[in-house]
Amino acid sequence: MAIARFPSIVLDCPDPEALASFYAALLDWEIHPDEDGGWIDVRADYGQSLSFQGVADYVPPVWPGQEQPQQMHLDVVVDDLDTAESAVLELGATKHEHQPGETFRVFLDPAGHPFCLCLS
């Protein structure tokens, strides 16, 4: 028997609305803001979700260095790296200069969190 159900991944960020909008567009999920406005969920129709929490003195991670460790990152699967790259750049992502593989690409979301577009 599980101790808990329906886990949520929470990303700290300076602007929850902006980052939730980025990931909602990336994943085609719906935005569900909290009444207070400091917390926003984006949810898939099948139940999976990401949450975004506002942090006043947010400092983005530095990857691949460890001065400000990445803390976490998301891998999302895409059919075509070039097409997906173009789409995430249009949404506001930044392609990281360090690209250590050929079957994935590393980007930074608008708040500086690393995420990868992966072929599998």
N, C-alpha and C positions, 0 to 999 in steps of 0.2 A: 504494500500500500504506500502510495506517495505521501510525503509530508506536506507538499504544496502542489498547487496547480497553476497553469497559465502564467508562466514566467514572463516578465517584461524586461527588456533591455533598455536602460535609461542612459541618455547621453547628456552630460552637462554642456551648457552652451551660453553665450551671451544673449541670444535672441531666439527663444523657443519657437516663435511663430515662423521666423525665416527658415530655421533649420528643419522644422516639421514640413514646411512647404516644399523644400528641396527634396526630402526623402519621400513625401507623398507623390511628387511628380516622378521621381526615379522609379518607384515601385508600383505606381498607379493604385495607391491606397488612399483611404479617406482620412481626413483630419478630424479629430475629436478634441477640441480645447476643453480645459478645465474651467470651471466658473471663475476662478481667481486669475487666470491668464498666465500663471507662472509655470504651468505644466501643460503639455500638449501631447496627445497620443496620435499616432497614425496607425490605422488598422486595415488589414486585409479582410476581404469578405469571408475568409476561412478561419479568422480568429487571431492570426499572428499579429504582433504589434511591436512598435518602437515607441519609446517615450522620450520627451525632451524637457529638461528642467533648466530654468534660468538660474545663472550663477553670476553675481555682481562682479567679482574680480576674476573672471574666467581667464585662464592662460592656456592657449592651445598646445597640444603635444608637438614635439619635434621628432620627426622620423627621418632617417633611421637612428639618429642619435638618442642618447638617454638623458640629456639635460632636463628635458620635460618628457618622460616616457609616454609612449602612445596610449597606455592604459588599456585600450581595447581597440579593435577595428572590425569592420564588417566586410565580409566577402559576399558579393552578389554574383550570380551566374547569368551570363549573357550568351546570345547566339553568335554575335559578331563583335569583336573587340573594337574595330574601327567605327562602326555605326554607334555602338554604345558610348565610346569615347566622345564622339561629336555631340551626342545627346546630353551627357553629363556636364560637358564644358558649357553648353548652352544654358544649363540649369544653374550654373555658378560654381561648379567644381573647378579645381586647379589640378593639372597633371603634375605629379611629383617628378623632380629631375632624376631621382634614383629609381630605376626600373630593373629589379633584380631577376626577372623571369621573362619567358616568352609566351606563356599560356595565361598570363594575368597582367593587369596594369594597375599601378598604384596612383590614387588621386587623394586630394584633400577636399573634404566637404566645406561649405562656406564658413564653418566655425573652426576649421583646421584639423578635424578628426581624419585620420587615414581611413580609406576604404579601398577595396580592390574589385575591379571588374574581372571576373574569372570565366574561362571557357568551360570549366567543370568543377 
